Amino acid sequence: MTGYADFEQFVSARRYALLRTAYLLTGDHHDAEDLVQSALIKVVPKWARIKDRPEPYVRRVLARESVNRWRGRRWREVTTDVVPDAMHHDSTDRIALLEDLSRLSPRQRAVLVLRYFDDLTEADTAAALGISVGTVKSHSRDALARLRDQQSGEERSAGDDLRASARPGIEPGARSSP
């Protein structure tokens, strides 16, 4: 056995939880696997120091690495007119969740994922991200408000479309004369 038997046990025991967190942070299975891999590579040199409680440290590295990857990638992404043929077999709820999460800032996304999907306390989320508890609260509040606004905006838009199709020639929200 190597000197990192504890590390190997941790990775095999927590692999799927780490992948789930990374998937929610990135929105893509391949990026999630890359994120977990790069986070674990950064954790190995620190293993002797963190092996008693590795989970908070690994989550912090995951969240920070996700933000760093997003910062570096946003300038290199190239849009395309061609839609890929293969579509993942995700449910519509999962797709909607990922679309909503992608509209948030990386920090807000990390707070929501750690706080609500990984079910960490505010203090644990703050420790994982290296921010204050108050910042976790404000990011949670702002992100949830932004998600609610996006959802209500979509509902208003759908309602406007229905009203417009029911009364052609009259703009939605316009008052008709009696």
C-alpha positions as CSV (number, residue, x, y, z in Angstrom):
1,M,0.0,0.0,0.0
2,T,1.1,3.5,-0.7
3,G,1.4,6.3,1.9
4,Y,-1.8,7.7,0.6
5,A,-4.1,4.8,1.4
6,D,-6.4,7.1,3.3
7,F,-6.6,9.4,0.3
8,E,-7.5,6.5,-2.0
9,Q,-10.2,5.4,0.5
10,F,-11.6,9.0,0.7
11,V,-11.7,9.3,-3.1
12,S,-13.5,6.0,-3.6
13,A,-16.0,6.7,-0.8
14,R,-16.8,10.3,-1.8
15,R,-16.3,10.2,-5.5
16,Y,-20.0,10.4,-6.5
17,A,-20.7,13.2,-4.0
18,L,-17.8,15.2,-5.4
19,L,-18.9,14.5,-9.0
20,R,-22.4,15.6,-8.1
21,T,-21.2,18.9,-6.6
22,A,-18.9,19.5,-9.5
23,Y,-21.6,18.8,-12.0
24,L,-23.9,21.3,-10.3
25,L,-21.1,23.8,-10.4
26,T,-20.2,23.3,-14.0
27,G,-23.4,22.0,-15.7
28,D,-21.5,19.5,-17.8
29,H,-20.4,15.9,-17.0
30,H,-17.1,16.1,-18.6
31,D,-16.2,19.4,-17.0
32,A,-17.3,18.0,-13.7
33,E,-14.9,15.1,-14.0
34,D,-12.1,17.4,-15.0
35,L,-12.9,19.7,-12.1
36,V,-12.9,16.8,-9.6
37,Q,-9.6,15.6,-11.1
38,S,-7.9,18.9,-10.9
39,A,-9.2,19.5,-7.3
40,L,-7.9,16.1,-6.1
41,I,-4.5,16.8,-7.7
42,K,-4.3,20.0,-5.7
43,V,-5.4,18.2,-2.5
44,V,-2.8,15.4,-2.6
45,P,0.2,17.6,-1.4
46,K,-1.9,18.8,1.5
47,W,-3.3,15.3,2.4
48,A,-1.1,14.7,5.5
49,R,-2.4,18.0,7.0
50,I,-6.1,17.5,6.2
51,K,-6.6,13.7,6.3
52,D,-8.6,13.9,9.6
53,R,-11.3,16.2,8.0
54,P,-10.7,16.3,4.3
55,E,-14.3,17.1,3.1
56,P,-14.4,20.8,3.8
57,Y,-11.0,21.4,2.3
58,V,-11.9,19.4,-0.9
59,R,-15.2,21.3,-1.3
60,R,-13.3,24.6,-0.9
61,V,-10.9,23.5,-3.6
62,L,-13.7,22.4,-5.9
63,A,-15.6,25.7,-5.5
64,R,-12.5,27.9,-6.0
65,E,-11.2,25.8,-8.9
66,S,-14.7,26.1,-10.5
67,V,-14.5,29.9,-10.3
68,N,-11.0,30.0,-11.6
69,R,-11.9,27.7,-14.5
70,W,-14.9,29.9,-15.3
71,R,-12.7,33.1,-15.2
72,G,-10.1,31.6,-17.6
73,R,-12.6,30.0,-19.9
74,R,-15.0,32.9,-20.5
75,W,-12.5,34.5,-22.9
76,R,-11.8,31.4,-24.8
77,E,-15.3,30.1,-25.5
78,V,-16.5,30.2,-29.0
79,T,-20.1,30.2,-30.0
80,T,-21.3,28.0,-32.8
81,D,-24.4,27.8,-35.0
82,V,-24.3,24.0,-35.1
83,V,-26.3,22.2,-32.4
84,P,-24.8,18.9,-31.3
85,D,-26.7,15.8,-32.4
86,A,-26.5,13.9,-29.1
87,M,-28.5,15.3,-26.2
88,H,-28.1,14.0,-22.7
89,H,-31.1,12.1,-21.4
90,D,-31.7,14.6,-18.6
91,S,-35.2,15.4,-17.3
92,T,-36.7,18.7,-18.1
93,D,-36.4,19.7,-14.4
94,R,-32.6,19.0,-14.4
95,I,-32.1,20.9,-17.6
96,A,-34.1,23.9,-16.3
97,L,-32.1,23.8,-13.0
98,L,-28.8,23.8,-14.9
99,E,-29.9,26.6,-17.2
100,D,-31.0,28.6,-14.1
101,L,-27.7,27.9,-12.3
102,S,-25.7,28.9,-15.4
103,R,-27.3,32.4,-15.2
104,L,-25.9,33.0,-11.8
105,S,-22.4,34.3,-11.0
106,P,-19.9,31.5,-10.2
107,R,-19.8,32.6,-6.6
108,Q,-23.6,32.6,-6.2
109,R,-23.8,29.2,-7.9
110,A,-21.1,27.8,-5.6
111,V,-23.0,29.1,-2.5
112,L,-26.3,27.6,-3.7
113,V,-24.8,24.3,-4.6
114,L,-22.9,23.9,-1.3
115,R,-25.7,25.3,0.8
116,Y,-28.7,23.6,-0.6
117,F,-27.6,20.6,-2.8
118,D,-24.8,19.5,-0.5
119,D,-26.8,20.5,2.5
120,L,-23.9,22.3,4.3
121,T,-24.6,24.8,7.1
122,E,-24.0,28.5,6.5
123,A,-20.8,28.3,8.5
124,D,-19.6,25.2,6.6
125,T,-20.4,26.9,3.3
126,A,-18.5,30.0,4.4
127,A,-15.5,27.9,5.5
128,A,-15.5,26.0,2.2
129,L,-15.5,29.1,0.1
130,G,-13.3,31.2,2.4
131,I,-15.9,33.9,2.9
132,S,-17.9,35.2,5.9
133,V,-21.3,33.8,7.0
134,G,-22.9,37.1,6.1
135,T,-21.6,36.9,2.6
136,V,-23.1,33.4,2.3
137,K,-26.4,34.7,3.5
138,S,-26.4,37.7,1.1
139,H,-25.2,35.5,-1.9
140,S,-28.0,33.0,-1.1
141,R,-30.6,35.8,-0.8
142,D,-29.5,37.5,-4.1
143,A,-29.2,34.2,-6.0
144,L,-32.6,33.0,-4.9
145,A,-34.2,36.3,-5.7
146,R,-32.5,36.3,-9.1
147,L,-33.9,32.8,-9.8
148,R,-37.4,33.8,-8.7
149,D,-37.2,36.9,-10.9
150,Q,-36.1,34.7,-13.9
151,Q,-39.0,32.3,-13.2
152,S,-41.6,35.0,-12.8
153,G,-40.3,36.7,-15.9
154,E,-40.7,33.5,-17.9
155,E,-44.3,33.1,-16.5
156,R,-45.1,36.8,-17.4
157,S,-43.7,36.3,-20.9
158,A,-45.7,33.1,-21.4
159,G,-48.8,34.9,-20.2
160,D,-48.2,37.8,-22.6
161,D,-47.8,35.4,-25.5
162,L,-51.1,33.8,-24.6
163,R,-52.9,37.1,-24.4
164,A,-51.4,38.3,-27.7
165,S,-52.5,35.2,-29.5
166,A,-56.0,35.4,-28.0
167,R,-56.5,39.0,-29.2
168,P,-54.6,39.6,-32.5
169,G,-53.8,43.2,-33.3
170,I,-53.9,44.3,-29.6
171,E,-50.6,44.6,-27.8
172,P,-50.3,42.8,-24.4
173,G,-51.0,45.2,-21.6
174,A,-52.6,47.8,-23.9
175,R,-56.0,49.1,-22.7
176,S,-58.9,48.7,-25.1
177,S,-61.4,51.5,-25.4
178,P,-65.0,50.6,-24.1
